[in-house]
Amino acid sequence: MQFRLYWLCFIGRLVFGLGGESLTVGQNYYTTRWFDGKILSLAFGIVLAFSRIGSSINFAVTPTLASIGVPFSVWFGTMMCLVSLTACIYLTFMDWYGDARIQKSSGPKEVISVKHVAQFPVQAWIIFLICVFFYISVFTFYTVASDIMQHTGEKYTDEKATFFLFIPNFVAIPASPTFGMLNDRKGRSLIALTVACAMQIVAHFIFLGMTVGSINISPYFIMVWIGVGYSLFAANIWPLLSFVIREALTGTGYGMMTSIQNAGLAIFPLLIGAIQGADSIKDSNLKYIIPIIIFICCAGVALALTILLWVIDNRLTGGVLNGTGKIKRDYKEKLNADY
């Protein structure tokens, strides 16, 4: 904001997007590289918890920063990025330090290319689709939820509607590691994903009832419910991918998963914005009802794909993806040994 140049803004957003999403891919790969399968879900849960801590702090400090001014806010964000960069440099050193102490194979190192994407098993592609449809039903919902709560039902103030959106992130802080630990010990990843998708469908149906005035319940309870469902889903879906593709393709797999997720999160807000701006409905309650129906459908697709993955996993592996962390780790070792 110091220089009001469109081209500079465009380049900045491009670099921001490349850095942010690359960081997510690298973070996921780093987690799978250094945490054993017996505790992998817990590790992912802790990573997700810290991510939600950042989101919660963002919700809390954004109004204060905005009152000071946009340039100050941007420079504050820049300082936070420098803190992140420092942590990345430290992790790079730790990765090198640990790698130097691992006995390496004497065989030639496999060179990974785009063509290896074709080697992803069907389970991986289903996981990609489950992830994108579920996240659309959560994160795209966040983009319109405040507006819906302000103009339908109880018609909450902007401050209160924004507070409600803070709740799922806060719930996820303790819930994500807890669900990750339970998954490592007890397994049942696909059951957890099924429950999470069903919880999201129920939440949106209740929200739909609140929008049309047939249900009168505080959004507080719905947002807590969504936070629990999101935590259950995230703590199980992200570790799952590493158990269906071989180790050499893990980074590529998480890159593809993140890419497909972001494609959905880019397209659906535009779609919903176009629907809400249509002349035939922009002045009616349908501009709020139709997006919620879309979210219900997306969560329903995620649920159907989870059931499909359950069936395929039972047929191909005997149900490994519902096993404990140790069972999935043993299967991953066998998968790597076959190559």
Salt bridges, closest charged atoms under 4 A:
ASP36 OD2 - ARG329 NH1 3.42
ASP95 OD1 - ARG33 NE 3.00
ASP99 OD1 - ARG33 NH2 2.72
ASP99 OD2 - LYS104 NZ 3.56
GLU110 OE2 - HIS116 NE2 3.14
GLU110 OE1 - ARG246 NH1 2.81
ASP147 OD1 - HIS151 ND1 2.86
ASP279 OD1 - LYS282 NZ 3.35
ASP330 OD2 - LYS326 NZ 3.16
ASP330 OD1 - ARG329 NH2 3.49
ASP338 OD2 - LYS334 NZ 3.75
